[in-house]
Amino acid sequence: MKLEIRNIFSYKSGKRNGKVFSFYENGRLKKEGTYSDDNPIGITKMYYENGNPKMESKIEDGKNLYYKEYYENGQLKQEVYYEGDEIRRKMYDISGQIINE
């Protein structure tokens, strides 16, 4: 029987605290981030199975600061920045050209 590690979490008082990691069946990193009292904090990153970035986001004090999404080839698909009540968004085509601002 083959043992596969799919997720690594740290718990404190029954809640996720500290670094977390998830893996694909092939062993490549799928997701990495940090939790505090079961809530995501700081930067969270997700990856496609080929290793290219899929998503990145940052949360501070319970508020989203930014969100980035990528095409499977690694090219940026969209980026969203949150500044108070204002949301700034840019979308890109697969070749990197801005298609919507």
C-alpha positions as CSV (number, residue, x, y, z in Angstrom):
1,M,0.0,0.0,0.0
2,K,1.3,3.4,-1.0
3,L,0.9,6.3,1.4
4,E,0.3,9.6,-0.2
5,I,0.4,12.9,1.7
6,R,-2.3,15.2,0.3
7,N,-2.7,17.9,2.9
8,I,-0.6,19.2,5.8
9,F,-2.3,21.4,8.4
10,S,-1.3,22.6,11.8
11,Y,-4.0,22.8,14.5
12,K,-4.3,24.6,17.7
13,S,-7.4,24.3,20.0
14,G,-9.1,22.4,17.1
15,K,-8.6,25.2,14.6
16,R,-6.2,25.5,11.7
17,N,-3.3,27.7,12.7
18,G,0.0,28.1,10.8
19,K,1.1,27.0,7.4
20,V,-1.0,24.7,5.3
21,F,-0.1,22.7,2.2
22,S,-2.1,20.6,-0.3
23,F,-0.6,18.4,-3.0
24,Y,-1.7,16.7,-6.2
25,E,-1.5,13.0,-6.6
26,N,1.8,13.4,-8.5
27,G,3.2,15.1,-5.4
28,R,3.4,18.6,-6.8
29,L,2.3,21.5,-4.7
30,K,-1.4,22.4,-5.2
31,K,-1.9,25.1,-2.5
32,E,0.0,26.9,0.2
33,G,-1.1,29.4,2.7
34,T,-1.4,30.4,6.4
35,Y,-4.3,30.2,8.8
36,S,-5.1,31.8,12.1
37,D,-8.0,30.6,14.1
38,D,-9.3,28.7,11.1
39,N,-9.2,31.8,8.8
40,P,-6.8,32.4,5.9
41,I,-4.3,35.2,6.5
42,G,-1.5,36.6,4.5
43,I,-0.7,35.2,1.0
44,T,-2.4,32.1,-0.3
45,K,-1.2,30.6,-3.5
46,M,-2.6,27.8,-5.7
47,Y,-0.9,26.0,-8.6
48,Y,-1.9,24.0,-11.7
49,E,-0.7,20.4,-11.8
50,N,2.0,21.5,-14.2
51,G,3.5,23.8,-11.5
52,N,2.4,27.1,-13.0
53,P,0.6,29.6,-10.7
54,K,-3.2,29.3,-10.7
55,M,-4.2,31.9,-8.1
56,E,-2.7,34.2,-5.5
57,S,-4.5,36.3,-2.9
58,K,-3.7,38.3,0.2
59,I,-5.8,38.9,3.2
60,E,-4.9,41.1,6.1
61,D,-7.1,41.9,9.2
62,G,-9.9,39.9,7.6
63,K,-9.9,42.0,4.4
64,N,-9.0,41.1,0.9
65,L,-6.1,43.2,-0.4
66,Y,-5.7,41.5,-3.8
67,Y,-6.6,38.5,-5.9
68,K,-4.7,37.3,-9.0
69,E,-5.8,34.5,-11.4
70,Y,-3.6,32.9,-14.0
71,Y,-4.1,30.9,-17.2
72,E,-2.6,27.4,-17.2
73,N,0.4,28.6,-19.2
74,G,1.3,30.9,-16.3
75,Q,0.1,34.1,-18.0
76,L,-1.8,36.5,-15.8
77,K,-5.6,36.3,-16.5
78,Q,-7.0,38.9,-14.1
79,E,-5.9,41.0,-11.1
80,V,-8.2,42.6,-8.6
81,Y,-7.1,45.1,-5.9
82,Y,-9.3,46.1,-3.0
83,E,-8.8,49.6,-1.5
84,G,-11.5,50.4,1.0
85,D,-14.8,50.4,-0.9
86,E,-13.0,50.7,-4.2
87,I,-12.3,47.6,-6.4
88,R,-9.8,47.9,-9.3
89,R,-9.8,45.1,-11.8
90,K,-7.8,44.3,-15.0
91,M,-8.4,41.3,-17.2
92,Y,-5.9,40.0,-19.8
93,D,-6.1,37.6,-22.7
94,I,-3.9,34.5,-22.9
95,S,-1.1,36.5,-24.6
96,G,-1.0,39.2,-21.8
97,Q,-2.9,42.0,-23.6
98,I,-5.3,44.0,-21.4
99,I,-8.9,43.3,-22.5
100,N,-10.8,45.0,-19.7
101,E,-10.0,47.6,-17.1
